[in-house]
């Protein structure tokens, strides 16, 4: 059964990258994005598929953080596909030392079950996290993330969420290092991750 899930995940990634080859030209949600302002960083705890997960639980690993929501039609699945492609090119030893966190900005709609199902289409090292609105807002404030919901009557879900589309890179000590564009090529993203992995070898 594992090979079937891997094949499905691989086909989804390939199809996503093919459909959106020039992601930077696509408007996110209703055509708005916001910029990262003041990334203080630091430890946080949100709810993962197996219960509470803290950044400090991932000490010794390079961590990627991306904010979005499962109803996003373009940038979010494409970004996860690129992270998936980067992880899929890693060795087993490297994968032991890297994780990506997809943090939903739509916790009312993105239930634990919905988020878990969505994440099953991507690499198992990409973990979906959620919390109540207050918990999400505390974490996003800590990382300088501004987001907003806008009513879009003609859309499938009736709204869109504008938010930064960068991927945050944290080193093996949990410190914020850099924000990279969501449309960074998988090979370039892999190179940045390996640079952080090698920094403390």
Secondary structure, 3 states (H helix, E strand, C coil): CHHHHHHHHHHHHHHHHHHCCCHHHCCCCCCCCCCCCCCCCCCCEEEECCEEEEHHHHCCCEEEEEEECCCCCCHHHHHHHHHHHHHHCCCHHHHCCEEEEEEECCCCCCCHHHHHHHHCCCCCCEEEEECCHHHHHHHHHHCCCCCEEEECCCCCCCEEEECCCCEEEECCCCCEEEEECCCCCHHHHHHHHHHHHHHCC
